[in-house]
Amino acid sequence: MIIIKTKREIDKMRNAGRLVGKTHDFLKKLIVPGITTKELDKAAEEYIISHNGIPAFKGYHDFPSSICTSVNEEVVHGIPGLKKLKNGDIISIDIGTIVEGYCGDGAVTYAVGDISSEAKRLIKVTEKSFFEGIKFAKKGNRLSDISNAIQNYVEKNGFSVVRDFVGHGIGQKMHEAPEIPNFGPPGLGPRLTPGMILAIEPMVNQGSYHVKILEDNWTTVTVDNKLSAHYEHTVLITDGEPELLTVV
């Protein structure tokens, strides 16, 4: 069942989403060659807690860390560790927060130092595909209209859309109905209704869309070891244009 949020709930989710955005703003200044992903995780956890939030991912199905840090060929759910970032890497950072019982969720892929022109293009296309998708995140449209727009833009630019992981509804739980694929034909799924809140998150690969999960049962990588990028915001469906909740 898709939960339509009340005005009071939306206000709480704005607070949770804003903290996601602020944490991204704080972390991006720390993303330089030589820092470890564990140091980024510690900094994010301290920042979220100091701003009256709870890191939503820590302990979620036993996930051990406060953020996901996915480097280069890692698609999603990378576990922070002692790996030092190096010049030329790209890193997707996925952040979840809980504020007053409500969740926010957002991901951005960052450059580490100077990166290749193709890596820059992958990051840019992934971000743009999100904005192509939310052109359809309006009252009365079908959910898969968003999915189709994302896929079309990504594939037009020569990249592929991950099939194994999808976006999701969000509220008091991090993952609620509906699931939101980043691919598929238009005109399917529930009609979008004001008060729906969706975490829309294109995951885009440089090569094949096929992925595999490593032995830690979390870290997901491209099967061909090519780069992957991820971009996500928590989005409120309104009577007019969609509202991004995970921005400062």
Secondary structure, 3 states (H helix, E strand, C coil): CCCCCCHHHHHHHHHHHHHHHHHHHHHHCCCCCCCEHHHHHHHHHHHHHHCCCEECCCCHHHCCCCEEEEECCEEECCCCCCCECCCCCEEEEEEEEEECCEEEEEEEEEECCCCCHHHHHHHHHHHHHHHHHHCCCCCCCEHHHHHHHHHHHHHHCCCEECCCCCEEECCCCCCEEEEECCCCCCCCCCECCCCCEEEECCEEECCCCCEEECCCCCCEEECCCCCEEECEEEEECCCCCCEECCCC
